[in-house]
């Protein structure tokens, strides 16, 4: 039996590296505001996972978070800085998995730069809450699944494929090497 990729009339695998990988990461992360932040990602063991709000993604593809110094996440990532971030933009497209290292900062200026009013739910003393830590995840590599031409064209291709019985998926996927 042929794989779905072999049934595609278009090439749907595009591996990206360097500048292209960083641009893809920035585009996809900016289109969603949360991810699953995974720690203790040792092979053969269940890993720790929790939802996190992204504060910023910079031009280098680094993903920034506000966290709490006394959280399990901070403790786990300090013991083993290798983390996985899992993003989903919508039901049918925009999936991103990033693997990288977590770095911690406590700089008040960085906290102020990343601060959003909703953060007061977790940090009741505001930007000056002494429990705030900043986590920068520096991606090393990842994998993405997206669509090539936007949601409207992807939907039209799905409908056309259903009608004609052909695989007309508008997806694109590939490895990311930062």
N, C-alpha and C positions, 0 to 999 in steps of 0.2 A: 504494500500500500504506500502511495506517495505521501510525503509530509505536506502539511498545508503550505509551507514555504515553496515547495516545488510546484504547487498548483497556481501560484501567483503569476499573473501576466507581467508584473513589474518587479524589479529588485526591491526587496523590503528589508535588507540587512545593510546597515551602514555603521561601521565602527568609527568612532571619533577619538582623536587624541589631541593633546595640547590645547591650543586656543579654541578649536572647534568643540572639544569636550567641555571646556569651561563655559563657553557660550551656551551650550545645550543645557548644562546644569543650571546656570543662572536663569535662563528662560523658563525651564520647567519648575524650579523652586519658587520663582516669583509668581507663578500662576496658581500656587496653592499656599496656604498659610500654616499648615500643620504637617507633621510626619510622625511616624513611629520611630522613636529613638531607642536603639537596642544596644545593650551592654552584655558583658559576659558571653561573648559569641564563640565560645570554645566549641570545636567540633564534637558532636556526639552528645551534647548536653542541651537542655532547653535554655534559651537565652532570656534575659530580662528585657521587657519591652514596656514602653509607656508613650502616650501621645505627648507631643511637645509643639509649642507654637514657635515658628521660625520668626526671628526678629529681623534678619537681614541675610542676603546672600551677596557677597562682593564679587568683583570682576575676576577674581582668581578662583571662584567657585567655592570659597569657604562659606560655610553655613554657620550663622551666629544665633545663640540662644541665651536667654536669661534663665538661670536655674537657682537652686538653693544650696548653699554650702553644706547643709545638714541632710540633704536628700540621699537616698540609696543610689540614685543615678550618679551623683558626684562621687560618692565613695567608690562605687564600682569602676567608674571610668578613670579615677585616679590610680587604682590598683592595676588596671589593664586599660590603656588608653585607646585600644582598637574598638571602634564602634561601627554600627550599621544604621543608616537612615533609610526609611522606606516611605515613599511618597505616592499618593494617588490623587490625581486631579479630578477625574470624573469616572463614571461607571465604565466607559468604553475606551478611554485613552489617557495618556499622561501618567505612566507608571515609571518610577525611578527608584533604583536601589543604589545607594552610595556606601562605600566602605572607606573608612579613613581613621584619622587619629583625633582624639579630643584633647584640646589644650585649654587651660583654665586661666582666667584673668579676674582681677578684682579692682580694676581701674575705674574710679568714679566717672571720669569723662566718657569712657566706653559705655558704662551703664546708662549714663544720660543720653548718649547717642542712640542706644538701642531701645530706650524706654518707650512703652506705649501705655496709655492710661489703663487698659484692661489688666495690665500686670499687677495693679494694686489689689486685685482679688487675691493674689498669692503673697504679695509683699505689702502688707498693710501699712508700713511706714513709708511707702512710696520709694522714690529713687534712692533715698538715703537708708533704706532698710539694710542693716548690717549683715543679713543672711544672704544677700544677692551675690551670686557668682555669674560670670560670663563664660560660656563655653563656645569655643570656636572649633568646628569640625573641619579639618583639612582633608578633603577627599583625595584618595590615592587612585581608586578606580571605581567602576560601577557598571550598571547596565540600565538601559532605558527602553521603553516601549511607548511610542507616540504615534500620531498620524502625520502624514506628509503635507496635507493641503488644508488643514483646518477642519473643524467639526462639521460644517455644512456639506463639504465635498465628501468627507468620510461617510456621513450618513447617506448621501445620495448613492455612493458606491455600494454600501451595504444593501440598500433597497434594490438597486439594479442587479446585484449578485443574487439576491433572493428570487427575483423574477426570472432571471436567465439561468439560474442553477450553476453559476460560475463563482469562483472565489475572486471577488473584486475588493478585497480588504485594502484599505488605504494606510495600513500600519507601516511603521518603520521601527526597527529595533537595532540595538548594537551595544557593543562594549564601549565603555568610556575609560580612557587612560589619561589621567590628569597630569 
